[in-house]
Amino acid sequence: MAEELLINVNAFETRVALLSAGSVQELHLARADGYSRTGNIYLGRVERIVPGMQAAFVDVGLERPGFLHVRDIEGPTLMLGDQPGDRPDDRRADPPDIRQLLHEGQEIMVQIAKDPISGKGARLTSQLAIASRYAVLMPFSIHIGISQRIEDEQERERLRDAIDRLRQRHQITMGFIARTAAEGVSDPLIDMDIQVLVGIWERILVKRREVACPGLVYQEIPLHIRVVRDLVGPELRHIHIDDRHTFARVREFVEDFLPQFRERLVLYEDSRPLFDRYGVEDELNRALASRVPLKSGGYLIVEQTEAMITIDVNTGGYLGATRLEDTVFRTNLEAAQAIPRQLRLRNLGGIIVIDFIDMSDEEHQRQVLRALEKACEADPARIHIEGFSSLGLVQMSRKRTRESLLQQVCEACAECAGQGVVKTPQTTCVEVFRAILQDARARCEQVRGYGEREGEYLIRATESVVDRLLDEDAEQLALLSREIGRDIRIQVEPSYGPGQFDIVLAQDMRRPL
């Protein structure tokens, strides 16, 4: 399908959208103060080793220390004296105890594998990898790998032989992986990529000796260059850019590495905003909603939690088929085709559980599962799909390297603290009654009974709670007043949110209970 790449740049952020057949497939955001650090390489210092987790916390100069698991440590050691090729490719099934590899205070070069997410520090790895258009350099390995998406065995062998020849020609003792984009690419282009990557690594080694620890030694290329490097393919028709400076930088990159796409660069100068012109703004807003309508009348409910993503499929208003089983099958089939796009668009990753509508026909289950697998083929992220469980659920995983779209542009509601619900006025009134009764009883411990008491209670709450106290709960309020032997007054507090209230004695307004 024909693709369009849109790059929107201003002083506050850079936004990139990939469209396929007019539909938005991917969205990337980079705020001026919150860009992704995935791919950056740092010289860090081991702060703490946790043997029980077989992991270490490494200070790389960010807000929180990063997390480095023993399985993400390349080779038996990674001291500053190591040089590329000094160590063999170490891929042990059972790594040694982390205390044999690291010690507190040790300086180590690490790369961010996953950005900090939900208050957690970045996930780190010392298995460094530096990517270019056609190849990935692995400085501490001697392995030659080929992208799993290249299925033709002859092409895989050709690329492996080509990289091996080029490595011997330049006397390089490091590992490489041929990326998917390398399929069918000539040796000279791959050679150019390899030399560029080696040059980057040599500059990293120089920077490592110069930088103070903790410090940045390599920064991944900017978003607008990275997406051109990674997303440009044979189906791409145009790259639209609405900023002259960014256009010039992308053009320079394309002329150096992707000259065949030079004519597809377009400087967008229309008065109508670029994302409005292609409907991306509306798609961005829809991607933040939990409900996703389907063309048939059914819908998805996408819920994101810290541990996993759950997707519920519903028939909604779809009543088109004559048999219930057919209605369910058609809805599930459409959902299976729509779900991978939503995962990619929203950048949802980790464990994903899909609750399809129950199907009794096993052939229908196979077709729905196949449709899901086929729709996932266009996603560059690594995906693993399990079959239907005995409960009719499909479990899958999608590699997550950065925050989801929702986490990037939203924050927890101040009213509900991220729960998505608030207490009803009725619940708040019950809590008000309980608080007054408990306080009155505590104050009466020094006096027998509830007899006459000085002072009165004042309730401060939202307008909806006050309205209920004066209406539906007026009788209960009067009963409570008689029981505690005090008058009770009510006051609207406009600044309070749902579920928030104060109970104070009129004789001491400064001390809330």
C-alpha positions as CSV (number, residue, x, y, z in Angstrom):
1,M,0.0,0.0,0.0
2,A,1.1,3.5,-0.7
3,E,2.7,5.3,2.3
4,E,3.2,8.9,3.2
5,L,5.6,10.2,6.0
6,L,4.6,13.5,7.7
7,I,7.1,15.4,9.8
8,N,5.6,18.3,11.8
9,V,8.2,20.5,13.6
10,N,7.9,23.6,15.9
11,A,9.8,25.1,18.8
12,F,8.0,22.9,21.3
13,E,7.9,19.4,19.7
14,T,8.6,17.2,16.7
15,R,5.8,14.9,15.6
16,V,6.0,12.2,12.9
17,A,3.1,10.2,11.4
18,L,3.3,7.3,9.0
19,L,0.2,6.9,6.8
20,S,-0.7,3.8,4.8
21,A,-3.5,4.0,2.3
22,G,-4.6,7.3,4.0
23,S,-4.8,5.7,7.5
24,V,-2.4,6.6,10.3
25,Q,-0.3,3.6,11.3
26,E,2.4,5.1,13.6
27,L,2.8,8.3,15.7
28,H,6.1,9.5,17.2
29,L,6.4,12.5,19.5
30,A,9.5,14.2,20.8
31,R,8.9,17.1,23.2
32,A,11.6,19.7,23.7
33,D,12.1,18.6,27.3
34,G,11.1,14.9,27.1
35,Y,12.6,13.2,24.1
36,S,13.2,9.4,24.0
37,R,16.6,8.3,25.2
38,T,16.4,4.8,23.8
39,G,19.6,4.1,22.0
40,N,21.7,6.6,23.9
41,I,25.0,5.2,25.3
42,Y,26.3,6.4,28.7
43,L,29.3,5.9,30.8
44,G,27.7,5.0,34.1
45,R,28.7,4.0,37.6
46,V,27.3,1.0,39.5
47,E,25.5,2.3,42.5
48,R,24.1,-0.8,44.0
49,I,24.1,-4.6,43.3
50,V,21.0,-6.6,44.3
51,P,22.0,-10.3,44.3
52,G,18.5,-11.5,45.0
53,M,17.4,-9.9,41.6
54,Q,20.7,-10.7,39.9
55,A,20.7,-7.0,38.8
56,A,22.4,-3.7,39.4
57,F,21.3,-0.1,39.6
58,V,23.6,2.1,37.5
59,D,23.8,5.9,37.7
60,V,24.0,7.3,34.2
61,G,23.2,10.9,35.1
62,L,19.4,10.7,34.7
63,E,16.8,11.4,37.4
64,R,16.7,7.8,38.5
65,P,19.4,5.0,38.3
66,G,18.9,2.6,35.5
67,F,18.2,-1.1,35.9
68,L,20.8,-3.6,34.5
69,H,20.0,-7.3,34.7
70,V,22.7,-9.9,34.6
71,R,21.4,-11.3,31.2
72,D,21.9,-7.9,29.7
73,I,25.6,-7.8,30.5
74,E,27.7,-8.6,27.5
75,G,30.6,-10.9,28.2
76,P,32.3,-11.8,31.6
77,T,33.3,-8.2,32.2
78,L,33.1,-4.7,30.7
79,M,35.8,-2.6,32.2
80,L,37.1,0.6,30.7
81,G,40.2,-1.2,29.4
82,D,38.3,-3.5,27.1
83,Q,38.7,-3.0,23.3
84,P,36.4,-4.2,20.5
85,G,37.2,-7.8,19.8
86,D,39.0,-8.5,23.0
87,R,36.3,-10.7,24.3
88,P,34.6,-13.7,22.6
89,D,30.9,-13.7,21.9
90,D,29.5,-14.8,25.2
91,R,25.9,-16.1,25.0
92,R,25.7,-18.4,28.0
93,A,22.4,-20.0,28.8
94,D,23.1,-19.6,32.5
95,P,25.0,-16.4,33.2
96,P,27.3,-16.2,36.3
97,D,26.4,-14.5,39.5
98,I,26.3,-10.7,38.9
99,R,28.8,-10.2,41.7
100,Q,31.4,-11.9,39.6
101,L,30.8,-9.4,36.8
102,L,30.2,-6.1,38.6
103,H,31.1,-4.4,41.8
104,E,29.8,-1.2,43.3
105,G,31.6,1.9,42.1
106,Q,32.6,0.3,38.8
107,E,32.4,2.4,35.7
108,I,30.6,0.6,32.8
109,M,29.3,1.6,29.4
110,V,25.6,1.0,29.0
111,Q,22.9,1.7,26.5
112,I,19.2,2.5,27.2
113,A,17.1,-0.3,26.0
114,K,13.8,1.1,27.4
115,D,12.9,4.6,28.4
116,P,11.9,5.3,32.0
117,I,8.2,4.3,32.2
118,S,5.7,5.0,35.0
119,G,8.2,6.2,37.6
120,K,10.7,3.3,36.9
121,G,14.2,4.0,35.9
122,A,15.5,3.2,32.4
123,R,16.2,-0.5,31.4
124,L,19.9,-0.7,30.6
125,T,22.0,-3.1,28.6
126,S,25.8,-3.4,28.1
127,Q,25.1,-5.4,24.9
128,L,25.7,-2.2,22.8
129,A,24.1,-1.9,19.4
130,I,24.5,1.1,17.0
131,A,22.0,1.1,14.1
132,S,22.3,2.6,10.6
133,R,20.0,2.2,7.6
134,Y,21.1,-1.3,6.5
135,A,23.1,-2.7,9.4
136,V,23.5,-2.7,13.2
137,L,27.0,-2.7,14.8
138,M,27.6,-4.9,17.9
139,P,30.9,-3.7,19.2
140,F,31.3,-6.4,21.9
141,S,30.4,-9.3,19.7
142,I,31.8,-11.2,16.7
143,H,28.4,-12.5,15.5
144,I,26.9,-11.9,12.1
145,G,23.1,-11.9,12.2
146,I,20.3,-11.4,9.6
147,S,16.9,-9.9,10.3
148,Q,14.3,-12.6,10.9
149,R,11.9,-10.7,8.5
150,I,14.2,-11.6,5.6
151,E,12.8,-15.1,4.9
152,D,14.5,-15.9,1.6
153,E,17.4,-18.3,2.5
154,Q,19.5,-17.4,-0.5
155,E,19.3,-13.7,0.4
156,R,20.1,-14.4,4.0
157,E,23.2,-16.3,2.9
158,R,24.2,-13.5,0.4
159,L,24.0,-10.8,3.1
160,R,26.0,-13.0,5.6
161,D,28.7,-13.6,3.1
162,A,28.8,-9.9,2.0
163,I,29.2,-8.7,5.6
164,D,31.9,-11.3,6.3
165,R,33.9,-10.2,3.2
166,L,33.6,-6.5,4.0
167,R,34.6,-7.2,7.6
168,Q,37.7,-9.0,6.5
169,R,38.5,-6.3,4.0
170,H,38.5,-3.6,6.6
171,Q,40.0,-5.9,9.3
172,I,37.0,-5.3,11.6
173,T,36.6,-7.6,14.6
174,M,33.1,-6.7,15.6
175,G,29.7,-8.2,15.0
176,F,26.9,-6.9,12.6
177,I,23.2,-7.6,12.0
178,A,21.7,-7.0,8.5
179,R,18.5,-5.1,9.0
180,T,15.3,-5.8,7.0
181,A,16.0,-2.8,4.8
182,A,19.2,-4.5,3.6
183,E,17.2,-7.1,1.6
184,G,18.3,-6.8,-2.1
185,V,20.7,-3.9,-1.4
186,S,24.1,-3.9,-3.2
187,D,27.4,-4.6,-1.4
188,P,28.7,-1.0,-1.9
189,L,25.7,0.5,0.1
190,I,26.2,-2.0,2.9
191,D,29.9,-1.3,2.9
192,M,29.2,2.4,3.3
193,D,26.9,1.7,6.2
194,I,29.5,-0.5,7.9
195,Q,32.2,2.2,7.5
196,V,29.9,4.8,9.0
197,L,29.1,2.6,12.0
198,V,32.8,1.9,12.6
199,G,33.5,5.6,12.5
200,I,30.8,6.2,15.1
201,W,32.2,3.6,17.4
202,E,35.7,5.1,17.1
203,R,34.3,8.4,18.2
204,I,32.5,6.8,21.1
205,L,35.7,5.3,22.3
206,V,37.4,8.7,22.2
207,K,34.4,10.3,24.0
208,R,34.5,7.6,26.7
209,R,38.0,8.5,27.7
210,E,37.1,12.2,27.8
211,V,33.7,12.3,29.5
212,A,33.3,12.5,33.3
213,C,31.3,9.6,34.8
214,P,28.4,9.5,34.7
215,G,28.0,11.1,31.3
216,L,26.6,10.7,27.8
217,V,29.0,9.3,25.2
218,Y,26.6,8.8,22.3
219,Q,23.2,10.3,21.5
220,E,20.8,8.6,19.1
221,I,20.1,10.7,16.0
222,P,17.1,13.1,16.2
223,L,13.6,11.7,15.8
224,H,13.0,13.2,12.3
225,I,16.2,11.6,11.0
226,R,15.7,8.3,12.8
227,V,12.2,7.7,11.4
228,V,13.4,8.5,7.9
229,R,16.2,5.9,8.4
230,D,13.9,3.3,9.9
231,L,10.5,3.8,8.1
232,V,11.4,4.7,4.6
233,G,10.6,1.8,2.3
234,P,9.7,1.0,-1.3
235,E,6.0,1.8,-0.7
236,L,6.8,5.3,0.4
237,R,5.6,8.0,-2.0
238,H,6.5,11.2,-0.2
239,I,8.1,12.6,2.9
240,H,6.3,15.9,3.8
241,I,8.1,18.3,6.1
242,D,6.7,21.6,7.3
243,D,9.9,23.2,8.6
244,R,12.7,24.5,6.3
245,H,15.6,23.8,8.7
246,T,14.4,20.3,9.3
247,F,13.8,19.8,5.6
248,A,17.4,20.8,4.9
249,R,18.8,18.3,7.5
250,V,16.6,15.5,6.2
251,R,17.6,16.3,2.6
252,E,21.3,16.1,3.6
253,F,20.8,12.7,5.2
254,V,18.8,11.4,2.3
255,E,21.4,12.5,-0.2
256,D,24.1,10.7,1.7
257,F,22.3,7.5,2.5
258,L,19.1,7.2,0.5
259,P,19.7,9.1,-2.7
260,Q,16.9,7.2,-4.5
261,F,14.3,9.0,-2.2
262,R,15.7,12.5,-3.0
263,E,12.8,13.3,-5.3
264,R,10.2,12.2,-2.8
265,L,11.1,14.9,-0.3
266,V,8.4,17.7,-0.2
267,L,8.6,21.0,1.7
268,Y,5.1,21.6,2.9
269,E,4.2,25.3,2.8
270,D,0.4,25.3,2.8
271,S,-1.3,27.6,5.2
272,R,-3.4,24.7,6.6
273,P,-1.4,22.8,9.2
274,L,0.2,19.6,7.9
275,F,-1.4,17.2,10.4
276,D,-4.9,18.8,9.9
277,R,-4.5,18.4,6.2
278,Y,-4.1,14.6,6.5
279,G,-6.5,14.1,9.5
280,V,-3.7,13.2,11.9
281,E,-4.9,15.5,14.7
282,D,-8.3,13.8,14.8
283,E,-6.6,10.4,14.8
284,L,-4.4,11.4,17.6
285,N,-7.4,12.4,19.7
286,R,-9.2,9.2,18.9
287,A,-6.1,7.2,19.9
288,L,-6.4,8.5,23.4
289,A,-9.9,7.1,23.9
290,S,-10.5,3.7,25.4
291,R,-13.4,2.9,23.0
292,V,-12.5,2.1,19.4
293,P,-15.5,1.9,17.0
294,L,-15.4,-0.8,14.2
295,K,-17.0,-0.2,10.8
296,S,-19.5,-3.0,11.3
297,G,-21.0,-1.3,14.4
298,G,-19.0,-3.3,16.9
299,Y,-16.3,-1.8,19.1
300,L,-13.1,-2.4,21.1
301,I,-12.4,-1.4,24.6
302,V,-8.7,-0.8,25.2
303,E,-7.5,-0.6,28.8
304,Q,-3.9,0.1,29.7
305,T,-2.6,-0.9,33.1
306,E,0.9,-1.0,34.5
307,A,1.2,-4.8,34.1
308,M,-0.6,-5.5,30.8
309,I,-3.0,-4.3,28.1
310,T,-6.5,-5.7,27.9
311,I,-8.7,-5.5,24.8
312,D,-12.4,-6.4,24.9
313,V,-14.3,-7.1,21.7
314,N,-18.0,-6.3,21.6
315,T,-20.7,-6.6,18.9
316,G,-22.2,-3.3,19.7
317,G,-24.9,-2.4,17.2
318,Y,-23.9,-5.0,14.6
319,L,-26.9,-7.2,13.8
320,G,-26.1,-7.9,10.2
321,A,-25.8,-11.7,10.1
322,T,-28.7,-14.1,10.3
323,R,-27.0,-16.5,12.7
324,L,-25.4,-15.5,16.0
325,E,-22.3,-17.5,15.3
326,D,-21.8,-15.6,12.0
327,T,-22.4,-12.2,13.7
328,V,-19.7,-13.1,16.3
329,F,-17.3,-14.4,13.7
330,R,-17.5,-11.3,11.5
331,T,-17.1,-9.0,14.5
332,N,-14.1,-10.9,15.8
333,L,-12.6,-11.0,12.3
334,E,-12.8,-7.2,11.9
335,A,-11.4,-6.8,15.4
336,A,-8.5,-9.0,14.7
337,Q,-7.6,-6.8,11.7
338,A,-8.0,-3.6,13.7
339,I,-6.2,-4.5,16.9
340,P,-2.6,-4.6,15.5
341,R,-3.1,-1.1,14.1
342,Q,-4.3,0.2,17.4
343,L,-1.3,-1.3,19.2
344,R,1.1,0.2,16.8
345,L,-0.7,3.6,16.7
346,R,-0.8,3.8,20.5
347,N,2.6,2.2,20.9
348,L,1.2,-0.3,23.4
349,G,3.6,-3.1,24.5
350,G,4.2,-5.7,27.0
351,I,1.7,-8.5,27.7
352,I,-1.6,-8.0,25.8
353,V,-4.7,-10.0,26.5
354,I,-7.6,-10.0,23.9
355,D,-11.0,-11.1,24.9
356,F,-12.7,-12.0,21.7
357,I,-16.4,-12.8,21.7
358,D,-16.9,-16.5,22.4
359,M,-16.8,-18.7,19.3
360,S,-17.8,-22.4,19.3
361,D,-16.6,-23.1,15.8
362,E,-12.8,-24.0,15.9
363,E,-12.4,-23.1,12.2
364,H,-13.7,-19.6,13.0
365,Q,-11.1,-19.4,15.8
366,R,-8.3,-20.4,13.4
367,Q,-9.4,-17.8,10.9
368,V,-9.5,-15.0,13.5
369,L,-6.1,-16.0,14.8
370,R,-4.7,-16.0,11.3
371,A,-6.2,-12.6,10.6
372,L,-4.5,-11.3,13.7
373,E,-1.1,-12.7,12.7
374,K,-1.4,-11.4,9.2
375,A,-2.3,-7.9,10.4
376,C,0.7,-8.0,12.8
377,E,3.2,-8.6,9.9
378,A,3.3,-4.9,9.0
379,D,4.4,-4.0,12.6
380,P,8.2,-3.6,12.9
381,A,8.1,-4.4,16.6
382,R,8.8,-7.9,17.8
383,I,5.4,-9.7,18.4
384,H,4.6,-13.2,19.8
385,I,1.0,-14.5,19.6
386,E,-0.4,-17.5,21.6
387,G,-3.5,-19.3,20.4
388,F,-6.9,-19.3,22.1
389,S,-6.9,-20.4,25.7
390,S,-9.5,-22.6,27.3
391,L,-11.2,-19.3,28.4
392,G,-11.4,-18.0,24.9
393,L,-8.6,-15.4,25.5
394,V,-5.7,-14.7,23.1
395,Q,-2.4,-13.7,24.8
396,M,0.3,-11.9,22.9
397,S,3.3,-9.8,23.6
398,R,4.7,-6.7,21.8
399,K,8.2,-5.3,22.4
400,R,8.0,-2.1,24.4
401,T,10.9,0.4,24.2
402,R,9.3,3.7,25.1
403,E,6.2,5.1,26.8
404,S,2.8,4.6,25.1
405,L,1.1,7.5,23.4
406,L,-1.2,7.9,26.4
407,Q,1.7,8.1,28.8
408,Q,3.4,10.6,26.7
409,V,0.6,13.1,26.4
410,C,-1.6,12.5,29.5
411,E,-1.1,12.3,33.2
412,A,-3.2,10.8,36.0
413,C,-6.4,12.8,36.8
414,A,-5.9,14.9,39.9
415,E,-9.5,14.2,41.0
416,C,-9.5,10.4,40.8
417,A,-5.7,9.8,41.2
418,G,-5.6,7.8,38.0
419,Q,-8.4,5.3,39.0
420,G,-10.8,6.6,36.3
421,V,-13.6,6.8,38.8
422,V,-14.6,9.1,41.7
423,K,-16.8,8.5,44.7
424,T,-20.5,9.3,44.3
425,P,-22.1,12.1,46.4
426,Q,-24.0,9.3,48.3
427,T,-20.8,7.6,49.3
428,T,-19.2,10.9,50.4
429,C,-22.3,11.7,52.5
430,V,-22.0,8.3,54.3
431,E,-18.3,9.0,55.0
432,V,-19.2,12.5,56.3
433,F,-21.8,10.9,58.7
434,R,-19.3,8.3,59.8
435,A,-16.5,10.9,60.5
436,I,-18.9,13.1,62.5
437,L,-20.1,10.1,64.6
438,Q,-16.6,8.8,65.3
439,D,-15.4,12.3,66.4
440,A,-18.4,12.9,68.6
441,R,-18.0,9.6,70.3
442,A,-14.3,10.2,70.8
443,R,-15.0,13.6,72.4
444,C,-17.6,12.0,74.7
445,E,-15.2,9.5,76.2
446,Q,-14.6,12.1,78.9
447,V,-18.3,12.9,79.4
448,R,-21.0,10.3,80.0
449,G,-23.7,10.2,77.3
450,Y,-24.3,12.6,74.6
451,G,-25.9,15.5,76.7
452,E,-25.7,19.0,75.6
453,R,-22.4,20.1,74.2
454,E,-21.0,23.5,73.2
455,G,-20.2,24.2,69.6
456,E,-21.5,22.9,66.3
457,Y,-20.1,20.9,63.4
458,L,-19.5,22.4,60.1
459,I,-19.3,20.3,56.9
460,R,-17.3,21.6,54.0
461,A,-17.8,19.7,50.7
462,T,-18.6,20.1,47.0
463,E,-21.9,21.4,45.8
464,S,-23.2,18.0,44.7
465,V,-22.6,16.6,48.3
466,V,-24.2,19.6,49.9
467,D,-27.2,19.3,47.6
468,R,-27.6,15.7,48.7
469,L,-27.3,16.5,52.4
470,L,-30.0,19.1,52.0
471,D,-32.3,16.9,50.0
472,E,-32.1,13.0,49.9
473,D,-30.1,12.8,53.2
474,A,-31.7,15.6,55.1
475,E,-33.6,13.2,57.4
476,Q,-30.4,11.2,58.2
477,L,-28.5,14.5,58.9
478,A,-31.2,15.5,61.4
479,L,-31.1,12.1,63.1
480,L,-27.3,12.4,63.4
481,S,-27.6,15.9,64.9
482,R,-30.0,14.7,67.5
483,E,-27.9,11.6,68.3
484,I,-24.6,13.6,68.9
485,G,-26.4,16.5,70.6
486,R,-24.9,19.2,68.3
487,D,-26.2,21.3,65.5
488,I,-24.7,20.6,62.1
489,R,-24.1,23.3,59.4
490,I,-23.2,22.9,55.8
491,Q,-21.0,25.0,53.5
492,V,-20.1,24.6,49.8
493,E,-16.4,24.6,49.1
494,P,-15.9,25.2,45.4
495,S,-12.2,24.3,45.4
496,Y,-12.9,20.7,46.7
497,G,-13.0,17.8,44.2
498,P,-15.3,14.8,44.3
499,G,-15.0,12.7,47.5
500,Q,-13.2,15.5,49.3
501,F,-14.6,17.1,52.5
502,D,-13.7,18.5,55.9
503,I,-15.5,18.3,59.2
504,V,-14.6,21.1,61.8
505,L,-16.1,22.4,65.1
506,A,-17.4,25.9,64.8
507,Q,-15.5,26.8,68.0
508,D,-12.2,25.9,66.3
509,M,-12.5,26.5,62.6
510,R,-8.7,26.1,62.0
511,R,-8.5,22.4,63.0
512,P,-10.0,20.0,60.5
513,L,-10.8,16.5,61.9
